[in-house]
Amino acid sequence: GSGAAPIVADIAKRECGCLTVGVVTRPFSFEGRKRKLQADAAIIKMQEAVDTLIVVSNDKLLRIVPDNTPVLDAFLVADDILQQGVVGITEIILKTGLVNVDFADVRTVMKDAGTALMGVGSGVGETRAQDAAVAAISSPLLDFPISKAKRVVFTIVSGNGAMLHEVNKASEVISENVANDANIIFGTFMDPNMGEELSITVLACDWEDPDAKVEKEIVQAQVVTTTIDKEEEEEEEEEEEE
């Protein structure tokens, strides 16, 4: 849970020297303010304990699921998105693909990279790679544009194998929409179950987000205020008992 995850991550990174990547979600708005504060405080702790933290806002899932989606199914969609992020990272390191990536390259991109954004897109037809790349970098899951990202990892998965010109088109779309000096690595894999579809997952990190520091300070202030209010309530209850 949110209490143990930062501790485990800190041990993995600082004591074991592992490349440590966290994947978390922000709760839906309907889950309440208390739940949101708890999640924000946990995310701050996770950011301090990992090399890269991928944050997905559940509220943004509302933009990609139908209005008549049951609540349980909405949570399953959130889990599926997280799975794509985790699988995308692990496969690019471990799975033998059409284009393999050395772990040292992945470590260079994701070491001490801070918060990362994840976008997912897919396409079919002659322009499937370009369409998937455009969809990924403009994904509703992104909290803000990736135009200033200096480190990018993206994976291409298709049923019949991506063509050279498709990889080139996807790479062009992504490189044109991140920082000019961005370090970009990619991997391509085959999944026969996808048929003619091609999917691209983009992880973008290492940029200066001017709102991040302000948001962190606000969250910390809210957490402190909530703690103080709780302590005051406990003191009042003790006085009433006396």
C-alpha positions as MATLAB code, in Angstrom:
seq = 'GSGAAPIVADIAKRECGCLTVGVVTRPFSFEGRKRKLQADAAIIKMQEAVDTLIVVSNDKLLRIVPDNTPVLDAFLVADDILQQGVVGITEIILKTGLVNVDFADVRTVMKDAGTALMGVGSGVGETRAQDAAVAAISSPLLDFPISKAKRVVFTIVSGNGAMLHEVNKASEVISENVANDANIIFGTFMDPNMGEELSITVLACDWEDPDAKVEKEIVQAQVVTTTIDKEEEEEEEEEEEE';
ca = [
       0.000    0.000    0.000;
       0.907    3.691    0.086;
       2.555    3.290    3.485;
       4.884    0.408    2.647;
       5.663    1.247   -0.991;
       8.026    4.219   -0.283;
       9.912    2.147    2.302;
      10.381   -0.795   -0.047;
      11.375    1.551   -2.894;
      13.919    3.347   -0.726;
      15.534    0.055    0.299;
      15.655   -1.100   -3.333;
      17.238    2.129   -4.556;
      19.606    3.177   -1.765;
      20.584   -0.106   -0.141;
      20.450   -2.455   -3.134;
      21.393    0.023   -5.871;
      18.474   -1.006   -8.088;
      16.898    1.129  -10.783;
      13.611    1.821   -9.028;
      10.460    2.758  -10.916;
       7.142    3.416   -9.204;
       3.734    3.298  -10.889;
       0.845    4.879   -8.979;
      -2.636    6.276   -9.556;
      -4.393    9.334   -8.211;
      -7.874    8.411   -6.893;
     -11.123    9.349   -8.601;
     -12.641   12.631   -7.404;
     -15.724   10.799   -6.173;
     -13.523    8.965   -3.647;
     -13.388   12.147   -1.560;
     -10.958   14.838   -0.402;
      -9.453   12.766    2.410;
      -8.551    9.995    0.014;
      -7.003   12.547   -2.355;
      -4.856   14.081    0.401;
      -3.634   10.667    1.486;
      -2.710    9.808   -2.094;
      -0.943   13.138   -2.712;
       1.100   12.760    0.465;
       2.040    9.193   -0.505;
       3.060   10.320   -4.003;
       5.407   12.925   -2.514;
       7.058   10.224   -0.404;
       7.325    7.930   -3.419;
       8.948   10.672   -5.505;
      11.694   10.950   -2.911;
      12.290    7.179   -2.855;
      12.346    6.165   -6.544;
      14.294    7.035   -9.669;
      11.197    7.468  -11.801;
       7.571    7.737  -10.735;
       4.791    7.191  -13.271;
       1.589    8.883  -12.101;
      -1.768    8.150  -13.730;
      -4.807   10.205  -12.742;
      -7.907    8.033  -12.507;
     -10.102   11.031  -13.336;
      -8.510   11.160  -16.774;
      -9.738    7.631  -17.401;
     -13.230    9.129  -17.529;
     -12.242   10.625  -20.876;
     -11.512    7.249  -22.447;
     -14.297    5.074  -21.023;
     -17.995    5.263  -21.992;
     -20.372    7.139  -19.681;
     -22.303    3.947  -18.943;
     -19.202    2.123  -17.634;
     -19.825    0.439  -14.230;
     -17.622    1.598  -11.343;
     -15.934   -1.804  -11.053;
     -15.060   -1.768  -14.751;
     -13.604    1.744  -14.389;
     -11.228    0.475  -11.704;
     -10.301   -2.442  -13.973;
      -9.438    0.034  -16.743;
      -7.167    1.861  -14.283;
      -5.448   -1.428  -13.425;
      -5.041   -2.247  -17.114;
      -3.395    1.124  -17.820;
      -0.954    0.565  -14.959;
      -0.218   -2.910  -16.278;
       0.625   -1.467  -19.695;
       3.112    0.909  -18.082;
       4.786   -1.826  -16.050;
       4.838   -4.300  -18.940;
       6.152   -1.623  -21.295;
       9.139   -0.974  -19.034;
       9.927   -4.590  -18.193;
       9.554   -5.878  -21.756;
      11.875   -3.271  -23.187;
      14.515   -4.587  -20.761;
      13.822   -8.308  -20.564;
      11.955   -9.447  -23.666;
      13.731  -10.314  -26.871;
      12.235   -8.140  -29.576;
      12.854   -7.012  -33.116;
      14.906   -4.138  -31.690;
      16.527   -4.845  -28.332;
      17.585   -2.215  -25.800;
      20.482   -2.598  -23.412;
      19.630   -2.179  -19.730;
      22.376    0.437  -19.427;
      20.453    2.598  -21.913;
      17.235    2.264  -19.944;
      19.072    3.094  -16.733;
      20.555    6.221  -18.337;
      17.093    7.448  -19.281;
      15.231    6.568  -16.086;
      17.894    7.068  -13.385;
      16.888    9.984  -11.085;
      14.400   11.123  -13.737;
      11.659   12.243  -11.350;
       7.991   12.135  -12.312;
       7.139   10.494  -15.632;
       4.061   10.745  -17.796;
       2.679    7.791  -19.701;
       0.692    7.909  -22.913;
      -0.816    4.997  -24.829;
      -2.044    5.001  -28.414;
      -2.937    2.519  -31.134;
      -3.661    2.499  -34.833;
      -4.563    0.313  -37.791;
      -4.091    0.652  -41.504;
      -1.344    2.208  -43.584;
      -0.690    5.083  -41.153;
      -1.076    3.005  -37.994;
       2.370    3.833  -36.561;
       1.987    7.572  -37.057;
      -1.590    7.488  -35.730;
      -0.529    5.474  -32.676;
       2.351    7.860  -31.909;
       0.111   10.933  -32.215;
      -2.496    9.287  -29.978;
       0.147    8.350  -27.396;
       1.650   11.843  -27.045;
      -1.798   13.442  -26.930;
      -3.274   10.797  -24.653;
      -5.998   11.908  -22.207;
      -3.877   10.249  -19.510;
      -1.203   12.953  -19.796;
      -1.476   15.703  -17.189;
       0.285   18.190  -19.479;
       2.160   18.195  -22.829;
       5.447   16.300  -23.076;
       7.073   19.039  -25.172;
       9.789   19.736  -22.573;
      10.640   16.126  -21.765;
      14.380   15.439  -22.001;
      14.218   11.657  -21.609;
      11.810    9.367  -23.435;
      11.265    5.612  -23.612;
       8.729    4.251  -26.077;
       7.724    0.757  -27.120;
       6.042   -0.420  -30.308;
       3.988   -3.610  -30.203;
       2.272   -5.079  -33.257;
       0.824   -8.375  -34.398;
       2.793   -8.750  -37.598;
       5.913   -6.765  -36.773;
       6.492   -3.063  -37.380;
       8.033   -2.072  -40.683;
      11.175    0.068  -40.796;
       9.310    3.060  -42.200;
       6.689    2.688  -39.431;
       9.347    2.829  -36.724;
      10.813    5.874  -38.448;
       7.423    7.633  -38.650;
       6.637    6.947  -34.993;
      10.072    8.143  -33.930;
       9.698   11.338  -35.963;
       6.341   12.165  -34.371;
       7.702   11.657  -30.854;
      11.062   13.411  -31.378;
       9.338   16.450  -32.901;
       7.195   16.842  -29.791;
       9.827   16.611  -27.038;
      12.912   18.668  -26.186;
      15.401   19.084  -29.030;
      18.177   17.459  -26.997;
      15.993   14.661  -25.615;
      17.533   11.234  -25.036;
      15.146    8.787  -26.731;
      15.300    4.986  -26.674;
      12.799    2.483  -28.013;
      12.056   -1.175  -28.454;
       9.779   -3.090  -30.837;
       7.977   -6.322  -30.066;
       5.513   -8.717  -31.645;
       2.243   -9.931  -30.150;
       0.306  -12.234  -32.522;
      -2.909  -11.537  -30.604;
      -2.941   -7.927  -31.859;
      -3.560   -8.839  -35.481;
      -3.192   -5.779  -37.728;
      -3.187   -3.333  -34.796;
      -0.069   -1.454  -33.680;
       0.250    0.004  -30.182;
       2.731    2.542  -28.802;
       3.427    3.293  -25.146;
       5.414    6.457  -24.393;
       7.114    7.250  -21.076;
       8.340   10.842  -20.902;
      10.354   12.231  -18.009;
      12.939   14.799  -16.882;
      11.458   18.232  -17.377;
      10.847   21.321  -15.293;
       7.222   21.540  -14.281;
       6.651   24.991  -12.722;
       3.420   23.831  -11.094;
       4.959   20.762   -9.446;
       6.735   22.625   -6.632;
       3.674   24.748   -5.902;
       1.419   21.703   -5.872;
       3.801   19.856   -3.542;
       3.856   22.800   -1.113;
       0.054   23.018   -1.187;
      -0.338   19.303   -0.512;
       2.162   19.416    2.357;
       0.323   22.397    3.852;
      -3.008   20.591    3.541;
      -1.602   17.453    5.158;
      -0.151   19.478    8.048;
      -3.451   21.327    8.491;
      -5.396   18.076    8.512;
      -3.004   16.622   11.096;
      -3.292   19.696   13.326;
      -7.090   19.651   13.073;
      -7.112   15.989   14.086;
      -4.848   16.676   17.077;
      -7.059   19.563   18.168;
     -10.145   17.348   17.981;
      -8.434   14.702   20.119;
      -7.440   17.329   22.708;
     -11.004   18.640   22.857;
     -12.340   15.127   23.333;
      -9.874   14.536   26.198;
     -10.921   17.806   27.881;
     -14.599   16.846   27.608;
     -13.882   13.472   29.182;
     -12.123   15.195   32.111;
];
